[in-house]
């Protein structure tokens, strides 16, 4: 059986969607993460509840305690 961090490891270098507790989404290329699900994304874009792009962010660090889930884009 695959562990959750194994799934994240397979997603490195690929586009992911990170859903945040404030109902926003950040999409970008997963560069790094740790056991707390702190993540670093490149070419990130912030999206609202409706999925529409709000703004381009570039490289971002997302604190793990704000993350609801990470999904392939």
N, CA, C and O atoms as a Tripos MOL2 file, in Angstrom:
@<TRIPOS>MOLECULE
protein
  292   291    73     0     0
PROTEIN
NO_CHARGES

@<TRIPOS>ATOM
      1 N           0.8380   -1.1790    0.0000 N.3       1 UNK1
      2 CA          0.0000    0.0000    0.0000 C.3       1 UNK1
      3 C           0.8850    1.2450    0.0000 C.2       1 UNK1
      4 O           1.9180    1.2960    0.6690 O.2       1 UNK1
      5 N           0.4640    2.2240   -0.7500 N.am      2 UNK2
      6 CA          1.2220    3.4570   -0.8900 C.3       2 UNK2
      7 C           0.9190    4.4080    0.2710 C.2       2 UNK2
      8 O          -0.2370    4.5830    0.6580 O.2       2 UNK2
      9 N           1.9570    5.0080    0.8120 N.am      3 UNK3
     10 CA          1.7780    5.9910    1.8830 C.3       3 UNK3
     11 C           1.5100    7.3630    1.2680 C.2       3 UNK3
     12 O           1.9100    7.6090    0.1300 O.2       3 UNK3
     13 N           0.8480    8.2570    1.9880 N.am      4 UNK4
     14 CA          0.5230    9.5750    1.4290 C.3       4 UNK4
     15 C           1.7400   10.3480    0.9270 C.2       4 UNK4
     16 O           1.6790   10.9750   -0.1310 O.2       4 UNK4
     17 N           2.8360   10.3120    1.6660 N.am      5 UNK5
     18 CA          4.0140   11.0520    1.2220 C.3       5 UNK5
     19 C           4.6410   10.4270   -0.0190 C.2       5 UNK5
     20 O           5.3090   11.1180   -0.7870 O.2       5 UNK5
     21 N           4.4330    9.1160   -0.2250 N.am      6 UNK6
     22 CA          4.8980    8.4770   -1.4630 C.3       6 UNK6
     23 C           4.1550    9.0630   -2.6590 C.2       6 UNK6
     24 O           4.7510    9.3090   -3.7070 O.2       6 UNK6
     25 N           2.8610    9.2820   -2.5010 N.am      7 UNK7
     26 CA          2.0640    9.8650   -3.5830 C.3       7 UNK7
     27 C           2.5460   11.2820   -3.8950 C.2       7 UNK7
     28 O           2.6350   11.6650   -5.0620 O.2       7 UNK7
     29 N           2.8550   12.0550   -2.8620 N.am      8 UNK8
     30 CA          3.3900   13.3960   -3.0940 C.3       8 UNK8
     31 C           4.7500   13.3300   -3.7750 C.2       8 UNK8
     32 O           5.0480   14.1440   -4.6490 O.2       8 UNK8
     33 N           5.5700   12.3700   -3.3820 N.am      9 UNK9
     34 CA          6.8880   12.2220   -3.9970 C.3       9 UNK9
     35 C           6.7630   11.9360   -5.4910 C.2       9 UNK9
     36 O           7.5610   12.4380   -6.2830 O.2       9 UNK9
     37 N           5.7790   11.1400   -5.8830 N.am     10 UNK10
     38 CA          5.5580   10.8420   -7.3020 C.3      10 UNK10
     39 C           5.0780   12.0730   -8.0630 C.2      10 UNK10
     40 O           5.2530   12.1600   -9.2790 O.2      10 UNK10
     41 N           4.4760   13.0200   -7.3560 N.am     11 UNK11
     42 CA          3.9630   14.2310   -8.0000 C.3      11 UNK11
     43 C           5.0250   15.3220   -8.1530 C.2      11 UNK11
     44 O           4.7600   16.3490   -8.7770 O.2      11 UNK11
     45 N           6.2170   15.1170   -7.5960 N.am     12 UNK12
     46 CA          7.2790   16.1230   -7.7260 C.3      12 UNK12
     47 C           7.5630   16.3970   -9.1950 C.2      12 UNK12
     48 O           7.6920   15.4760  -10.0010 O.2      12 UNK12
     49 N           7.6590   17.6810   -9.5290 N.am     13 UNK13
     50 CA          7.9280   18.0820  -10.9040 C.3      13 UNK13
     51 C           6.6860   18.1320  -11.7700 C.2      13 UNK13
     52 O           6.7730   18.4690  -12.9510 O.2      13 UNK13
     53 N           5.5320   17.8050  -11.2110 N.am     14 UNK14
     54 CA          4.2670   17.8140  -11.9610 C.3      14 UNK14
     55 C           3.3450   18.8920  -11.4080 C.2      14 UNK14
     56 O           3.5260   19.3710  -10.2880 O.2      14 UNK14
     57 N           2.3490   19.2670  -12.2140 N.am     15 UNK15
     58 CA          1.3670   20.2680  -11.7960 C.3      15 UNK15
     59 C           0.4190   19.6670  -10.7650 C.2      15 UNK15
     60 O          -0.0710   18.5500  -10.9300 O.2      15 UNK15
     61 N           0.1680   20.4210   -9.7020 N.am     16 UNK16
     62 CA         -0.7490   19.9850   -8.6510 C.3      16 UNK16
     63 C          -1.6950   21.1320   -8.2910 C.2      16 UNK16
     64 O          -1.4350   22.2980   -8.5850 O.2      16 UNK16
     65 N          -2.7910   20.7600   -7.6510 N.am     17 UNK17
     66 CA         -3.7310   21.7190   -7.0800 C.3      17 UNK17
     67 C          -3.6430   21.5660   -5.5700 C.2      17 UNK17
     68 O          -3.7740   20.4590   -5.0470 O.2      17 UNK17
     69 N          -3.4240   22.6620   -4.8740 N.am     18 UNK18
     70 CA         -3.4040   22.6540   -3.4140 C.3      18 UNK18
     71 C          -4.6340   23.4260   -2.9420 C.2      18 UNK18
     72 O          -4.7500   24.6280   -3.1820 O.2      18 UNK18
     73 N          -5.5400   22.7360   -2.2780 N.am     19 UNK19
     74 CA         -6.7380   23.3760   -1.7200 C.3      19 UNK19
     75 C          -6.4020   23.8400   -0.3100 C.2      19 UNK19
     76 O          -5.8880   23.0690    0.5010 O.2      19 UNK19
     77 N          -6.6970   25.1110   -0.0240 N.am     20 UNK20
     78 CA         -6.3740   25.6930    1.2700 C.3      20 UNK20
     79 C          -7.6060   25.8020    2.1600 C.2      20 UNK20
     80 O          -8.7370   25.7420    1.6780 O.2      20 UNK20
     81 N          -7.3820   25.9600    3.4520 N.am     21 UNK21
     82 CA         -8.4830   26.0620    4.4160 C.3      21 UNK21
     83 C          -9.3650   27.2820    4.1750 C.2      21 UNK21
     84 O         -10.5290   27.2890    4.5740 O.2      21 UNK21
     85 N          -8.8270   28.3110    3.5280 N.am     22 UNK22
     86 CA         -9.6140   29.5140    3.2540 C.3      22 UNK22
     87 C         -10.4090   29.3950    1.9520 C.2      22 UNK22
     88 O         -10.8940   30.3970    1.4260 O.2      22 UNK22
     89 N         -10.5430   28.1650    1.4310 N.am     23 UNK23
     90 CA        -11.3200   27.8350    0.2300 C.3      23 UNK23
     91 C         -10.6620   28.2980   -1.0670 C.2      23 UNK23
     92 O         -11.2740   28.2170   -2.1330 O.2      23 UNK23
     93 N          -9.4420   28.7740   -0.9900 N.am     24 UNK24
     94 CA         -8.7140   29.1420   -2.2060 C.3      24 UNK24
     95 C          -7.9190   27.9440   -2.6900 C.2      24 UNK24
     96 O          -7.6390   27.0090   -1.9400 O.2      24 UNK24
     97 N          -7.5660   28.0020   -3.9590 N.am     25 UNK25
     98 CA         -6.7240   26.9620   -4.5420 C.3      25 UNK25
     99 C          -5.4710   27.6150   -5.0930 C.2      25 UNK25
    100 O          -5.5090   28.7300   -5.6140 O.2      25 UNK25
    101 N          -4.3630   26.9030   -4.9700 N.am     26 UNK26
    102 CA         -3.1220   27.3240   -5.6020 C.3      26 UNK26
    103 C          -2.6910   26.1740   -6.4960 C.2      26 UNK26
    104 O          -2.5610   25.0380   -6.0400 O.2      26 UNK26
    105 N          -2.4690   26.4740   -7.7810 N.am     27 UNK27
    106 CA         -1.9720   25.4600   -8.7040 C.3      27 UNK27
    107 C          -0.5340   25.8130   -9.0620 C.2      27 UNK27
    108 O          -0.1700   26.9870   -9.1320 O.2      27 UNK27
    109 N           0.2720   24.7940   -9.2870 N.am     28 UNK28
    110 CA          1.6560   25.0270   -9.6630 C.3      28 UNK28
    111 C           2.4120   23.7180   -9.7650 C.2      28 UNK28
    112 O           1.8540   22.6420   -9.5530 O.2      28 UNK28
    113 N           3.6850   23.8240  -10.0900 N.am     29 UNK29
    114 CA          4.5550   22.6590  -10.2090 C.3      29 UNK29
    115 C           5.1660   22.3630   -8.8470 C.2      29 UNK29
    116 O           5.8460   23.2090   -8.2650 O.2      29 UNK29
    117 N           4.9220   21.1570   -8.3430 N.am     30 UNK30
    118 CA          5.4190   20.7680   -7.0230 C.3      30 UNK30
    119 C           6.9330   20.5940   -7.0690 C.2      30 UNK30
    120 O           7.4490   19.7460   -7.7980 O.2      30 UNK30
    121 N           7.6340   21.3980   -6.2890 N.am     31 UNK31
    122 CA          9.0920   21.3240   -6.2400 C.3      31 UNK31
    123 C           9.5860   20.5970   -5.0020 C.2      31 UNK31
    124 O          10.5370   19.8190   -5.0790 O.2      31 UNK31
    125 N           8.9460   20.8420   -3.8530 N.am     32 UNK32
    126 CA          9.4090   20.2350   -2.6010 C.3      32 UNK32
    127 C           8.2680   20.1910   -1.5980 C.2      32 UNK32
    128 O           7.2960   20.9390   -1.6980 O.2      32 UNK32
    129 N           8.4130   19.2850   -0.6150 N.am     33 UNK33
    130 CA          7.4670   19.1800    0.4910 C.3      33 UNK33
    131 C           8.1810   18.4970    1.6470 C.2      33 UNK33
    132 O           9.2560   17.9230    1.4720 O.2      33 UNK33
    133 N           7.5770   18.5610    2.8280 N.am     34 UNK34
    134 CA          8.1410   17.8640    3.9790 C.3      34 UNK34
    135 C           7.0440   17.0820    4.7010 C.2      34 UNK34
    136 O           5.9080   17.0190    4.2300 O.2      34 UNK34
    137 N           7.3860   16.4890    5.8400 N.am     35 UNK35
    138 CA          6.4270   15.6330    6.5400 C.3      35 UNK35
    139 C           5.2380   16.4150    7.0960 C.2      35 UNK35
    140 O           4.2220   15.8220    7.4590 O.2      35 UNK35
    141 N           5.3570   17.7370    7.1670 N.am     36 UNK36
    142 CA          4.2510   18.5750    7.6420 C.3      36 UNK36
    143 C           3.3790   19.0520    6.4830 C.2      36 UNK36
    144 O           2.4300   19.8090    6.6900 O.2      36 UNK36
    145 N           3.6940   18.6170    5.2770 N.am     37 UNK37
    146 CA          3.0350   19.0010    4.0240 C.3      37 UNK37
    147 C           3.2440   20.4880    3.7190 C.2      37 UNK37
    148 O           2.4660   21.0840    2.9740 O.2      37 UNK37
    149 N           4.3040   21.0940    4.2980 N.am     38 UNK38
    150 CA          4.7600   22.3870    3.7990 C.3      38 UNK38
    151 C           5.1790   22.1280    2.3630 C.2      38 UNK38
    152 O           5.8710   21.1470    2.0920 O.2      38 UNK38
    153 N           4.7720   22.9870    1.4360 N.am     39 UNK39
    154 CA          5.0760   22.7380    0.0290 C.3      39 UNK39
    155 C           5.6860   23.9670   -0.6320 C.2      39 UNK39
    156 O           5.4270   25.1030   -0.2350 O.2      39 UNK39
    157 N           6.4950   23.7120   -1.6440 N.am     40 UNK40
    158 CA          7.0260   24.7610   -2.5040 C.3      40 UNK40
    159 C           6.5260   24.4650   -3.9110 C.2      40 UNK40
    160 O           6.7190   23.3680   -4.4350 O.2      40 UNK40
    161 N           5.8720   25.4720   -4.5200 N.am     41 UNK41
    162 CA          5.3690   25.3560   -5.8860 C.3      41 UNK41
    163 C           6.0390   26.4050   -6.7520 C.2      41 UNK41
    164 O           6.2670   27.5280   -6.3040 O.2      41 UNK41
    165 N           6.3590   26.0470   -7.9930 N.am     42 UNK42
    166 CA          6.8380   26.9980   -8.9970 C.3      42 UNK42
    167 C           5.7000   27.3140   -9.9530 C.2      42 UNK42
    168 O           4.7730   26.5200  -10.1130 O.2      42 UNK42
    169 N           5.7760   28.4800  -10.5890 N.am     43 UNK43
    170 CA          4.7620   28.9180  -11.5640 C.3      43 UNK43
    171 C           3.3610   28.8240  -10.9700 C.2      43 UNK43
    172 O           2.4210   28.3880  -11.6350 O.2      43 UNK43
    173 N           3.2330   29.2350   -9.7200 N.am     44 UNK44
    174 CA          1.9650   29.0970   -9.0020 C.3      44 UNK44
    175 C           0.9670   30.1750   -9.4180 C.2      44 UNK44
    176 O           1.3340   31.2980   -9.7640 O.2      44 UNK44
    177 N          -0.3050   29.7900   -9.3700 N.am     45 UNK45
    178 CA         -1.4190   30.7050   -9.6280 C.3      45 UNK45
    179 C          -2.4440   30.5150   -8.5280 C.2      45 UNK45
    180 O          -2.7510   29.3850   -8.1470 O.2      45 UNK45
    181 N          -2.9710   31.6090   -8.0190 N.am     46 UNK46
    182 CA         -4.0310   31.5420   -7.0090 C.3      46 UNK46
    183 C          -5.3790   31.5320   -7.7150 C.2      46 UNK46
    184 O          -5.6030   32.2800   -8.6660 O.2      46 UNK46
    185 N          -6.2730   30.6710   -7.2350 N.am     47 UNK47
    186 CA         -7.6110   30.5730   -7.8100 C.3      47 UNK47
    187 C          -8.6390   30.7100   -6.6980 C.2      47 UNK47
    188 O          -8.4120   30.2770   -5.5680 O.2      47 UNK47
    189 N          -9.7750   31.3200   -7.0340 N.am     48 UNK48
    190 CA        -10.8540   31.4940   -6.0680 C.3      48 UNK48
    191 C         -11.7090   30.2510   -5.9560 C.2      48 UNK48
    192 O         -11.4070   29.2210   -6.5580 O.2      48 UNK48
    193 N         -12.7910   30.3530   -5.1730 N.am     49 UNK49
    194 CA        -13.6980   29.2190   -4.9680 C.3      49 UNK49
    195 C         -14.3010   28.7290   -6.2760 C.2      49 UNK49
    196 O         -14.6100   27.5460   -6.4130 O.2      49 UNK49
    197 N         -14.4720   29.6390   -7.2440 N.am     50 UNK50
    198 CA        -15.0620   29.2720   -8.5320 C.3      50 UNK50
    199 C         -14.0430   28.6960   -9.5060 C.2      50 UNK50
    200 O         -14.4090   28.3010  -10.6130 O.2      50 UNK50
    201 N         -12.7680   28.6390   -9.1170 N.am     51 UNK51
    202 CA        -11.7250   28.0850   -9.9660 C.3      51 UNK51
    203 C         -11.0940   29.0870  -10.9150 C.2      51 UNK51
    204 O         -10.1520   28.7400  -11.6280 O.2      51 UNK51
    205 N         -11.5890   30.3300  -10.9460 N.am     52 UNK52
    206 CA        -11.0220   31.3490  -11.8310 C.3      52 UNK52
    207 C          -9.7240   31.8910  -11.2440 C.2      52 UNK52
    208 O          -9.5930   32.0780  -10.0340 O.2      52 UNK52
    209 N          -8.7590   32.1380  -12.1470 N.am     53 UNK53
    210 CA         -7.4660   32.6360  -11.6960 C.3      53 UNK53
    211 C          -7.6120   34.0410  -11.1230 C.2      53 UNK53
    212 O          -8.2290   34.9140  -11.7330 O.2      53 UNK53
    213 N          -7.0390   34.2420   -9.9520 N.am     54 UNK54
    214 CA         -7.0390   35.5520   -9.3110 C.3      54 UNK54
    215 C          -5.7480   36.2910   -9.6470 C.2      54 UNK54
    216 O          -5.7680   37.4640  -10.0210 O.2      54 UNK54
    217 N          -4.6170   35.5800   -9.5050 N.am     55 UNK55
    218 CA         -3.3280   36.2030   -9.8120 C.3      55 UNK55
    219 C          -2.2400   35.1520   -9.9470 C.2      55 UNK55
    220 O          -2.3520   34.0380   -9.4350 O.2      55 UNK55
    221 N          -1.1780   35.5420  -10.6570 N.am     56 UNK56
    222 CA          0.0050   34.6940  -10.7800 C.3      56 UNK56
    223 C           0.9240   35.0120   -9.6070 C.2      56 UNK56
    224 O           1.1170   36.1730   -9.2470 O.2      56 UNK56
    225 N           1.4870   33.9600   -9.0180 N.am     57 UNK57
    226 CA          2.2950   34.1330   -7.8140 C.3      57 UNK57
    227 C           3.7750   33.8210   -8.0160 C.2      57 UNK57
    228 O           4.6140   34.3030   -7.2550 O.2      57 UNK57
    229 N           4.1060   33.0250   -9.0260 N.am     58 UNK58
    230 CA          5.5010   32.6110   -9.1960 C.3      58 UNK58
    231 C           5.8320   31.4720   -8.2520 C.2      58 UNK58
    232 O           5.0620   30.5190   -8.1380 O.2      58 UNK58
    233 N           6.9830   31.5580   -7.5640 N.am     59 UNK59
    234 CA          7.3730   30.5170   -6.5960 C.3      59 UNK59
    235 C           6.7560   30.8580   -5.2360 C.2      59 UNK59
    236 O           6.8650   31.9850   -4.7540 O.2      59 UNK59
    237 N           6.1070   29.8600   -4.6310 N.am     60 UNK60
    238 CA          5.4660   30.0840   -3.3320 C.3      60 UNK60
    239 C           5.8090   28.9710   -2.3560 C.2      60 UNK60
    240 O           6.0850   27.8350   -2.7420 O.2      60 UNK60
    241 N           5.7840   29.3290   -1.0870 N.am     61 UNK61
    242 CA          5.8830   28.3740    0.0150 C.3      61 UNK61
    243 C           4.5210   28.3680    0.6910 C.2      61 UNK61
    244 O           4.0120   29.4230    1.0700 O.2      61 UNK61
    245 N           3.9260   27.1890    0.8440 N.am     62 UNK62
    246 CA          2.6300   27.0670    1.5070 C.3      62 UNK62
    247 C           2.8320   26.2860    2.7960 C.2      62 UNK62
    248 O           3.3380   25.1650    2.7910 O.2      62 UNK62
    249 N           2.4290   26.8950    3.8900 N.am     63 UNK63
    250 CA          2.5500   26.2520    5.2000 C.3      63 UNK63
    251 C           1.5690   25.0820    5.2850 C.2      63 UNK63
    252 O           0.3990   25.2160    4.9280 O.2      63 UNK63
    253 N           2.0490   23.9540    5.7520 N.am     64 UNK64
    254 CA          1.2680   22.7230    5.7700 C.3      64 UNK64
    255 C          -0.0220   22.7850    6.5530 C.2      64 UNK64
    256 O          -0.9790   22.0910    6.2100 O.2      64 UNK64
    257 N          -0.0780   23.6050    7.6080 N.am     65 UNK65
    258 CA         -1.3090   23.6450    8.3980 C.3      65 UNK65
    259 C          -2.4400   24.3880    7.6960 C.2      65 UNK65
    260 O          -3.5620   24.4190    8.2000 O.2      65 UNK65
    261 N          -2.1590   24.9880    6.5360 N.am     66 UNK66
    262 CA         -3.2010   25.6340    5.7290 C.3      66 UNK66
    263 C          -3.7590   24.7060    4.6530 C.2      66 UNK66
    264 O          -4.7550   25.0390    4.0120 O.2      66 UNK66
    265 N          -3.1310   23.5440    4.4460 N.am     67 UNK67
    266 CA         -3.4780   22.6510    3.3360 C.3      67 UNK67
    267 C          -4.6060   21.6930    3.7230 C.2      67 UNK67
    268 O          -4.5280   21.0000    4.7370 O.2      67 UNK67
    269 N          -5.6580   21.6680    2.8940 N.am     68 UNK68
    270 CA         -6.7130   20.6590    3.0390 C.3      68 UNK68
    271 C          -6.3480   19.4090    2.2620 C.2      68 UNK68
    272 O          -6.4310   18.2970    2.7820 O.2      68 UNK68
    273 N          -5.9340   19.6000    0.9880 N.am     69 UNK69
    274 CA         -5.5100   18.4580    0.1820 C.3      69 UNK69
    275 C          -4.6350   18.9110   -0.9710 C.2      69 UNK69
    276 O          -4.6190   20.0850   -1.3420 O.2      69 UNK69
    277 N          -3.9060   17.9500   -1.5320 N.am     70 UNK70
    278 CA         -3.0870   18.1540   -2.7300 C.3      70 UNK70
    279 C          -3.5460   17.1290   -3.7470 C.2      70 UNK70
    280 O          -3.6790   15.9450   -3.4380 O.2      70 UNK70
    281 N          -3.7900   17.6010   -4.9820 N.am     71 UNK71
    282 CA         -4.3270   16.7350   -6.0270 C.3      71 UNK71
    283 C          -3.5800   16.9850   -7.3350 C.2      71 UNK71
    284 O          -3.1200   18.1020   -7.5720 O.2      71 UNK71
    285 N          -3.4510   15.9630   -8.1920 N.am     72 UNK72
    286 CA         -2.8730   16.2110   -9.5170 C.3      72 UNK72
    287 C          -3.7300   17.2140  -10.2860 C.2      72 UNK72
    288 O          -4.9570   17.1940  -10.1850 O.2      72 UNK72
    289 N          -3.0860   18.0840  -11.0510 N.am     73 UNK73
    290 CA         -3.8330   19.0890  -11.8300 C.3      73 UNK73
    291 C          -4.3180   18.5000  -13.1370 C.2      73 UNK73
    292 O          -4.9640   19.1920  -13.9240 O.2      73 UNK73
@<TRIPOS>BOND
     1     1     2 1
     2     2     3 1
     3     3     4 2
     4     3     5 am
     5     5     6 1
     6     6     7 1
     7     7     8 2
     8     7     9 am
     9     9    10 1
    10    10    11 1
    11    11    12 2
    12    11    13 am
    13    13    14 1
    14    14    15 1
    15    15    16 2
    16    15    17 am
    17    17    18 1
    18    18    19 1
    19    19    20 2
    20    19    21 am
    21    21    22 1
    22    22    23 1
    23    23    24 2
    24    23    25 am
    25    25    26 1
    26    26    27 1
    27    27    28 2
    28    27    29 am
    29    29    30 1
    30    30    31 1
    31    31    32 2
    32    31    33 am
    33    33    34 1
    34    34    35 1
    35    35    36 2
    36    35    37 am
    37    37    38 1
    38    38    39 1
    39    39    40 2
    40    39    41 am
    41    41    42 1
    42    42    43 1
    43    43    44 2
    44    43    45 am
    45    45    46 1
    46    46    47 1
    47    47    48 2
    48    47    49 am
    49    49    50 1
    50    50    51 1
    51    51    52 2
    52    51    53 am
    53    53    54 1
    54    54    55 1
    55    55    56 2
    56    55    57 am
    57    57    58 1
    58    58    59 1
    59    59    60 2
    60    59    61 am
    61    61    62 1
    62    62    63 1
    63    63    64 2
    64    63    65 am
    65    65    66 1
    66    66    67 1
    67    67    68 2
    68    67    69 am
    69    69    70 1
    70    70    71 1
    71    71    72 2
    72    71    73 am
    73    73    74 1
    74    74    75 1
    75    75    76 2
    76    75    77 am
    77    77    78 1
    78    78    79 1
    79    79    80 2
    80    79    81 am
    81    81    82 1
    82    82    83 1
    83    83    84 2
    84    83    85 am
    85    85    86 1
    86    86    87 1
    87    87    88 2
    88    87    89 am
    89    89    90 1
    90    90    91 1
    91    91    92 2
    92    91    93 am
    93    93    94 1
    94    94    95 1
    95    95    96 2
    96    95    97 am
    97    97    98 1
    98    98    99 1
    99    99   100 2
   100    99   101 am
   101   101   102 1
   102   102   103 1
   103   103   104 2
   104   103   105 am
   105   105   106 1
   106   106   107 1
   107   107   108 2
   108   107   109 am
   109   109   110 1
   110   110   111 1
   111   111   112 2
   112   111   113 am
   113   113   114 1
   114   114   115 1
   115   115   116 2
   116   115   117 am
   117   117   118 1
   118   118   119 1
   119   119   120 2
   120   119   121 am
   121   121   122 1
   122   122   123 1
   123   123   124 2
   124   123   125 am
   125   125   126 1
   126   126   127 1
   127   127   128 2
   128   127   129 am
   129   129   130 1
   130   130   131 1
   131   131   132 2
   132   131   133 am
   133   133   134 1
   134   134   135 1
   135   135   136 2
   136   135   137 am
   137   137   138 1
   138   138   139 1
   139   139   140 2
   140   139   141 am
   141   141   142 1
   142   142   143 1
   143   143   144 2
   144   143   145 am
   145   145   146 1
   146   146   147 1
   147   147   148 2
   148   147   149 am
   149   149   150 1
   150   150   151 1
   151   151   152 2
   152   151   153 am
   153   153   154 1
   154   154   155 1
   155   155   156 2
   156   155   157 am
   157   157   158 1
   158   158   159 1
   159   159   160 2
   160   159   161 am
   161   161   162 1
   162   162   163 1
   163   163   164 2
   164   163   165 am
   165   165   166 1
   166   166   167 1
   167   167   168 2
   168   167   169 am
   169   169   170 1
   170   170   171 1
   171   171   172 2
   172   171   173 am
   173   173   174 1
   174   174   175 1
   175   175   176 2
   176   175   177 am
   177   177   178 1
   178   178   179 1
   179   179   180 2
   180   179   181 am
   181   181   182 1
   182   182   183 1
   183   183   184 2
   184   183   185 am
   185   185   186 1
   186   186   187 1
   187   187   188 2
   188   187   189 am
   189   189   190 1
   190   190   191 1
   191   191   192 2
   192   191   193 am
   193   193   194 1
   194   194   195 1
   195   195   196 2
   196   195   197 am
   197   197   198 1
   198   198   199 1
   199   199   200 2
   200   199   201 am
   201   201   202 1
   202   202   203 1
   203   203   204 2
   204   203   205 am
   205   205   206 1
   206   206   207 1
   207   207   208 2
   208   207   209 am
   209   209   210 1
   210   210   211 1
   211   211   212 2
   212   211   213 am
   213   213   214 1
   214   214   215 1
   215   215   216 2
   216   215   217 am
   217   217   218 1
   218   218   219 1
   219   219   220 2
   220   219   221 am
   221   221   222 1
   222   222   223 1
   223   223   224 2
   224   223   225 am
   225   225   226 1
   226   226   227 1
   227   227   228 2
   228   227   229 am
   229   229   230 1
   230   230   231 1
   231   231   232 2
   232   231   233 am
   233   233   234 1
   234   234   235 1
   235   235   236 2
   236   235   237 am
   237   237   238 1
   238   238   239 1
   239   239   240 2
   240   239   241 am
   241   241   242 1
   242   242   243 1
   243   243   244 2
   244   243   245 am
   245   245   246 1
   246   246   247 1
   247   247   248 2
   248   247   249 am
   249   249   250 1
   250   250   251 1
   251   251   252 2
   252   251   253 am
   253   253   254 1
   254   254   255 1
   255   255   256 2
   256   255   257 am
   257   257   258 1
   258   258   259 1
   259   259   260 2
   260   259   261 am
   261   261   262 1
   262   262   263 1
   263   263   264 2
   264   263   265 am
   265   265   266 1
   266   266   267 1
   267   267   268 2
   268   267   269 am
   269   269   270 1
   270   270   271 1
   271   271   272 2
   272   271   273 am
   273   273   274 1
   274   274   275 1
   275   275   276 2
   276   275   277 am
   277   277   278 1
   278   278   279 1
   279   279   280 2
   280   279   281 am
   281   281   282 1
   282   282   283 1
   283   283   284 2
   284   283   285 am
   285   285   286 1
   286   286   287 1
   287   287   288 2
   288   287   289 am
   289   289   290 1
   290   290   291 1
   291   291   292 2
@<TRIPOS>SUBSTRUCTURE
     1 UNK1         2 RESIDUE 1 A UNK
     2 UNK2         6 RESIDUE 1 A UNK
     3 UNK3        10 RESIDUE 1 A UNK
     4 UNK4        14 RESIDUE 1 A UNK
     5 UNK5        18 RESIDUE 1 A UNK
     6 UNK6        22 RESIDUE 1 A UNK
     7 UNK7        26 RESIDUE 1 A UNK
     8 UNK8        30 RESIDUE 1 A UNK
     9 UNK9        34 RESIDUE 1 A UNK
    10 UNK10       38 RESIDUE 1 A UNK
    11 UNK11       42 RESIDUE 1 A UNK
    12 UNK12       46 RESIDUE 1 A UNK
    13 UNK13       50 RESIDUE 1 A UNK
    14 UNK14       54 RESIDUE 1 A UNK
    15 UNK15       58 RESIDUE 1 A UNK
    16 UNK16       62 RESIDUE 1 A UNK
    17 UNK17       66 RESIDUE 1 A UNK
    18 UNK18       70 RESIDUE 1 A UNK
    19 UNK19       74 RESIDUE 1 A UNK
    20 UNK20       78 RESIDUE 1 A UNK
    21 UNK21       82 RESIDUE 1 A UNK
    22 UNK22       86 RESIDUE 1 A UNK
    23 UNK23       90 RESIDUE 1 A UNK
    24 UNK24       94 RESIDUE 1 A UNK
    25 UNK25       98 RESIDUE 1 A UNK
    26 UNK26      102 RESIDUE 1 A UNK
    27 UNK27      106 RESIDUE 1 A UNK
    28 UNK28      110 RESIDUE 1 A UNK
    29 UNK29      114 RESIDUE 1 A UNK
    30 UNK30      118 RESIDUE 1 A UNK
    31 UNK31      122 RESIDUE 1 A UNK
    32 UNK32      126 RESIDUE 1 A UNK
    33 UNK33      130 RESIDUE 1 A UNK
    34 UNK34      134 RESIDUE 1 A UNK
    35 UNK35      138 RESIDUE 1 A UNK
    36 UNK36      142 RESIDUE 1 A UNK
    37 UNK37      146 RESIDUE 1 A UNK
    38 UNK38      150 RESIDUE 1 A UNK
    39 UNK39      154 RESIDUE 1 A UNK
    40 UNK40      158 RESIDUE 1 A UNK
    41 UNK41      162 RESIDUE 1 A UNK
    42 UNK42      166 RESIDUE 1 A UNK
    43 UNK43      170 RESIDUE 1 A UNK
    44 UNK44      174 RESIDUE 1 A UNK
    45 UNK45      178 RESIDUE 1 A UNK
    46 UNK46      182 RESIDUE 1 A UNK
    47 UNK47      186 RESIDUE 1 A UNK
    48 UNK48      190 RESIDUE 1 A UNK
    49 UNK49      194 RESIDUE 1 A UNK
    50 UNK50      198 RESIDUE 1 A UNK
    51 UNK51      202 RESIDUE 1 A UNK
    52 UNK52      206 RESIDUE 1 A UNK
    53 UNK53      210 RESIDUE 1 A UNK
    54 UNK54      214 RESIDUE 1 A UNK
    55 UNK55      218 RESIDUE 1 A UNK
    56 UNK56      222 RESIDUE 1 A UNK
    57 UNK57      226 RESIDUE 1 A UNK
    58 UNK58      230 RESIDUE 1 A UNK
    59 UNK59      234 RESIDUE 1 A UNK
    60 UNK60      238 RESIDUE 1 A UNK
    61 UNK61      242 RESIDUE 1 A UNK
    62 UNK62      246 RESIDUE 1 A UNK
    63 UNK63      250 RESIDUE 1 A UNK
    64 UNK64      254 RESIDUE 1 A UNK
    65 UNK65      258 RESIDUE 1 A UNK
    66 UNK66      262 RESIDUE 1 A UNK
    67 UNK67      266 RESIDUE 1 A UNK
    68 UNK68      270 RESIDUE 1 A UNK
    69 UNK69      274 RESIDUE 1 A UNK
    70 UNK70      278 RESIDUE 1 A UNK
    71 UNK71      282 RESIDUE 1 A UNK
    72 UNK72      286 RESIDUE 1 A UNK
    73 UNK73      290 RESIDUE 1 A UNK
